Each structure stands twice: as C-alpha cells, then as structure tokens.
C-alpha cells in the first residue's frame, strides 16, 4: 500500500512529541518547586497554568507549588479601609492586616485546589485524578523590630517540614504551600511566597526551582534576552545590575541562595506567555532564563598537569569496559581536546571533544564523573560545555560511541545511527569487536 503522509498540523504534533520525549524521561521522578504570584492567580489564563502543572504531575514530576496573594490581600485591605504599610518591600502586618492575609490566602488556596479537581470530560484535565495536599509545613519566626520598625505578624521561614513533604510527594500528591507560617507557640506569620519557595527548594535539594516572573527573564543592557547564565554570572549581575535585572533582583538573590544550597537549576519563566512553562521544560531552547550552577566547580580546558588526575578518574571505567583504555602517552597527546572539572585540586569529571573539521562533526568522548558526584548533574554540565565548544568551532553534529550508557545519551537528544554515519576517518578506527553503539545529536 502507498504510504500516507500526515497533514501538516498532525506532523507538527508528532514531531513535537518526539522531541519532548527525552525531557519527559529526564524529568520523571524529579522534584520541582514552582512559585507564582497572586497576579498570576488573578490572570484569566491561570487555569491554563494549572492544566500545565497537572500535566507535569501526570508525567511523574514531583511538584511543590507555592502561591502568592498580594493583590488578593490588598483588595480586602481596601474593602475594609485598612492602611497598607510597607517597609523595605515587606508588608507590615498588624492584627487587622493579618485577618485579610488569612482570608485571602485561604481563598486562593481553595481556588487552586478547585482547579486541580476539575475533571470534566471536555476539559484538559479529564480523568487526571490529581491530589493536592496543603498543611502547616512551614515553621516561621517573626521578623521583629528592624531599623526601629516593628513588622508585627510579618515573619520569615525558620524550617520546612521536608519529611512530611517527601512522604506526600512519594505518594504522587502535589504539595501546595501558602505564604503563611506557624510558630511552635501557635502564632501565625505572613511570609513572602518566594522566600517560602526558595527555602523549600533548598531543604528538599530540589532538581529545579521555577519562578514565574514579569517579562522574559534576564536581558542585557541592549534589551536582548539572555537564555542562560551561570551561578557566578548571576552573582556578578547582583554586584553590577545596571538596567538588565533591576526588576529581578529579589528573584536572583533567591536563585543564588538556592543554587548554593544544592538546588539543581533555577528557571525564570515569563508569566504572561501561555504555555511558557511547558516550552521551558520540554524544548531544547526553552522559553525563559536558565540559571545553572556550572561555574560552582572549576570547569576548564585540561593541561598536561591534569593527565594523572584524568587517568585516575577513568581507570575504573576502563576496567569495567565502559571506556576504551588510554595510555598515558596517548592521553598526553590528546589532552588539549579534554575539559575537566576540578574541585579542591582534584579532577572530579572530564570529557573530550575530537573535531572532524571537514565534515563539521565532533566526537563527544571519554565522559567520566567521580562516583561521589554522579548525582549532581555534572555529566549534563560537561555535555552542555562541550556543545558550546563545538558550536564555536562550527561543528554541526556531535556523535558518541558507547557500550554502557546508551539511555543517558538518548535522554539528552542523541539518536541512534549506523557506523556509516561516522566520519570516514573515524569509521576506519571503529572497533567491531567492541561493538559500540553510535548516537548522533544535531547542534543546529
């Protein structure tokens, strides 16, 4: 029978699903903390965000959501004629204001829970059966008196009940945190939603902290969007912000705090773009600004002095057959193609890029991470770094030969290919007895 071609729209859907699959696999079982303001809740497109979050939950992402309620609180304060008082960007919460805070946050929480419960047959959440759990997971303390100002019932996070959070996340519940905290003596405190989210992400060692912000994320001094910065880059922006981050200072402070305490990555996502969260998580280019802890360790081009450290790192993998054996002499001639990650004078990870300039192809080789650091995504950092180097050399495709880690590369966009897809010079060196699998990833 003749082959039937898909209609353009159907073909686009199929292609998008195929491209998203590696990210779906990578995100399953990961813990994401997502924080959004009361302005997001008040937006007419808020139900779309809830549907997107429900989708993440159905795909196996462990979700902790933190909501704000500033406009909802202010609406109640105005209705009751209660004065709004702020100092250093923080609300001074007296007894009358606290009553409005509790009413507003309770209403917002109920609204969110109701949207997650929506299961109509013609809705995006039909049959989703999403469970949402909320409770007194946040222990707080008062801000007290600062610069002569008594903040009264405004507080700060003291502790997050991570044991309870993990228990609910293990049960596939979505955990919902409000910007409210409780003291051991029964006092109630008004908190910042972002501070709650940052504290929860840090104490859970979350894989991602996602902040929905006004605007596309970080922009440079010419107004151009910046899709990715390192942790060191974020700290530099806070030291010399200029015009590029003046509206994101609080978020960047929180991002730096979270990354320094073990959170995997931080994403700043435009709250005004419908579907931006899904684009950020399931497409190669994303939609917002990613803040990556890549500069936490010294990631650099290897030198001859690193040969001993590289050999010690790769020796166990060579013994297992995961890597091809390299002599010291061979490594010394190739060392300029290696990048290494160093911590406290020890090489803890390495990888190599061997370019084939005429074909505009590069080999990603000899990826090794010390066993004590394999749960901290250093392999991903090395791959990202190698991809950048490859693009700078006008390389259009990366290939890898592997016997043990095919799934890892497939989850990161590499596709299976025949040996004939290798550059001719590399084909001549292919070890048929080793029978390595070939995977290729396009970089453009």
Secondary structure, DSSP 8 states (H G I E B T S, - for coil): -------HHHHHHHHHHHHHHHHHHHHTT-EEEEEE-HHHHHSTTHHHHHHHHHHHHHTT-EEEEEE--HHHHHHHHHHHT----EETTEE-B-HHHHHHHHHHHHHHHHHHHHHHH---TTSTTTT----EE--S-EEEEE--EETTEE-BTBEEEEEE-HHHHHHHHHTT-EEEEESEEE-TTS-EEE--HHHHHHHHHHHHT-SEEEEEESSSS-B-TTS-B--EEEHHHHHHHHHS-TTTSTTSHHHHHHHHHHHHTT--EEEEEETTSTTHHHHHHHSSS-SSEEEEGGGGSEEEE--GGGHHHHHHHHHHHHHHTSS----HHHHHHHGGGEEEEEETTEEEEEEEEEEEGGGTEEEEEEEEE-GGGGGGTHHHHHHHHHHHHHHHTT--EEEEEESS-HHHHHTTT-EEE-GGGS-HHHHHT--TTTT-EEEEEE--
